[in-house]
Amino acid sequence: MPFPIVGEMADFAREAELRPRGVAAEPLALPSVDPELFRDVAGTFPTGVTVITARAGDGLFGCTANAVTSLSLDPPLMLVCLDRRTNTHPRLIEARAFGINVIEAAPGSEELCLLFAGKSGEKFRGLEYRDGITGAPILAAALSWLECELDRTYDGGDHTIFVGRVVAAEQTKGRLPIVFHRGRFTTVV
Ligand SMILES: Cc1cc2nc3c(=O)[nH]c(=O)nc-3n(C[C@H](O)[C@H](O)[C@H](O)COP(=O)(O)O)c2cc1C
């Protein structure tokens, strides 16, 4: 008879099940790019800015993220890359769901992005939000948002790639997104 898997082992088993191995290519034995050059060049690619949110236990968690993209139309999938060292990382696994808030270019938005890029344990205090169907907070500062059920996770170097199946989404019209480019916040016009 198999032993029941309990405690930490159960968490490990659940995480392992969520993290199928990708197919590794045969290495070509090429050198690695200089990390600073890599950071600078990667920063020339402009992105929107999101706040990824989750409700885990009785707490709310969230962080600013721009490593976010739509992945698949059928099924509808989004992809979010989070540093393993963020506090939000384990909470997404715990909640098995998350919200993606696309932040508007508006007064206070830059401060909001920086708040969620920090380590405060009180990021949601005094903030306007409502609960989504997954329990993830949907921020009033979001010009559009998606809610995802966690589908899979993959290893991505010092990050984890979270793939979420989109279960709800909404957009507002006529509001512009905040954009991150070369380490600065800007917008599209
Ligand atoms: C514009 C911007 C984009 C960011 N994008 C990401 C990202 O895609 N993934 C990530 O792990 N961290 C990203 N960060 C850094 C996190 O927001 C930061 O590590 C934060 O402190 C994590 O919060 P937490 O530890 O409370 O979860 C970004 C920061 C900024 C300012």
The ligand as an SDF file (V2000), in Angstrom:
LIG
                    3D

 31 33  0  0  0  0  0  0  0  0999 V2000
    9.4020   47.8030  -13.9140 C   0  0  0  0  0  0  0  0  0  0  0  0
    9.7170   46.5930  -13.0690 C   0  0  0  0  0  0  0  0  0  0  0  0
    9.5080   45.3390  -13.5900 C   0  0  0  0  0  0  0  0  0  0  0  0
    9.7890   44.1860  -12.8460 C   0  0  0  0  0  0  0  0  0  0  0  0
    9.5600   42.9640  -13.4040 N   0  0  0  0  0  0  0  0  0  0  0  0
    9.7880   41.8380  -12.6870 C   0  0  0  0  0  0  0  0  0  0  0  0
    9.4910   40.5630  -13.2380 C   0  0  0  0  0  0  0  0  0  0  0  0
    9.0050   40.4380  -14.3620 O   0  0  0  0  0  0  0  0  0  0  0  0
    9.7310   39.4720  -12.4710 N   0  0  0  0  0  0  0  0  0  0  0  0
   10.2680   39.5690  -11.2040 C   0  0  0  0  0  0  0  0  0  0  0  0
   10.4670   38.5380  -10.5530 O   0  0  0  0  0  0  0  0  0  0  0  0
   10.5420   40.7710  -10.6490 N   0  0  0  0  0  0  0  0  0  0  0  0
   10.3050   41.9040  -11.3530 C   0  0  0  0  0  0  0  0  0  0  0  0
   10.5560   43.1270  -10.8050 N   0  0  0  0  0  0  0  0  0  0  0  0
   11.1130   43.1790   -9.4350 C   0  0  0  0  0  0  0  0  0  0  0  0
   10.0620   42.8620   -8.3440 C   0  0  0  0  0  0  0  0  0  0  0  0
    8.9480   43.7320   -8.4620 O   0  0  0  0  0  0  0  0  0  0  0  0
   10.7350   43.0080   -6.9620 C   0  0  0  0  0  0  0  0  0  0  0  0
   11.6950   41.9880   -6.7940 O   0  0  0  0  0  0  0  0  0  0  0  0
    9.7610   42.9740   -5.7840 C   0  0  0  0  0  0  0  0  0  0  0  0
   10.4780   43.3800   -4.6240 O   0  0  0  0  0  0  0  0  0  0  0  0
    9.1330   41.6440   -5.4800 C   0  0  0  0  0  0  0  0  0  0  0  0
    8.2720   41.8250   -4.3840 O   0  0  0  0  0  0  0  0  0  0  0  0
    7.9640   40.6690   -3.3410 P   0  0  0  0  0  0  0  0  0  0  0  0
    9.2950   40.0920   -2.8780 O   0  0  0  0  0  0  0  0  0  0  0  0
    7.1870   41.3160   -2.2440 O   0  0  0  0  0  0  0  0  0  0  0  0
    7.1640   39.6250   -4.0700 O   0  0  0  0  0  0  0  0  0  0  0  0
   10.2890   44.2900  -11.5270 C   0  0  0  0  0  0  0  0  0  0  0  0
   10.5110   45.5850  -10.9950 C   0  0  0  0  0  0  0  0  0  0  0  0
   10.2200   46.7050  -11.7530 C   0  0  0  0  0  0  0  0  0  0  0  0
   10.4480   48.0800  -11.1510 C   0  0  0  0  0  0  0  0  0  0  0  0
  1  2  1  0
  2  3  1  0
  2 30  2  0
  3  4  2  0
  4  5  1  0
  4 28  1  0
  5  6  2  0
  6  7  1  0
  6 13  1  0
  7  8  2  0
  7  9  1  0
  9 10  1  0
 10 11  2  0
 10 12  1  0
 12 13  2  0
 13 14  1  0
 14 15  1  0
 14 28  1  0
 15 16  1  0
 16 17  1  0
 16 18  1  0
 18 19  1  0
 18 20  1  0
 20 21  1  0
 20 22  1  0
 22 23  1  0
 23 24  1  0
 24 25  2  0
 24 26  1  0
 24 27  1  0
 28 29  2  0
 29 30  1  0
 30 31  1  0
M  END
$$$$
